[in-house]
C-alpha cells in the first residue's frame, strides 16, 4: 500500500453529476476531496458507510434524514450508516468526506 500521496496527482473522478472527487484509500477508510460548481445537486441516497463531511470552501445545503442546514467553511456533519442524505452546492464548494469502512465503489 502506498503510504504517501500527492493530492493534485491523484486522479479526479466524477462521482455524481457535477461532483468531482479525489479519493485516497486506507485499509479501513476512504477520504475523498470533492468539488462541485454552484447549483450541483447530490441526489438523496444512503450507503452502509459512516460518513463525516467537512466543508473546506463555499456553502453547501445538506440534508441528513429530515434535518437541513446550510454548511460553511469549517462546518462538520456526521452521517450515520444507512441514513438518507443529499446536498446542493449553493456556491462553488469543496468538501472533505471520510468514510468507514473503505468505499470500494470509489476505487
URFEN-V626588 format. One record per helix or strand. SS is the DSSP state (H for helix, E for strand). FROM is the first residue (numbers start at 1). LEN is the number of residues. Records with the same first field share a line. If there is no record, write none. Layout:
SS=FROM-LEN, FROM-LEN
//
This chain:
H=7-3, 104-3
E=12-5, 19-7, 30-7, 41-5, 50-8, 60-5, 67-5, 76-4, 85-5, 93-8
//
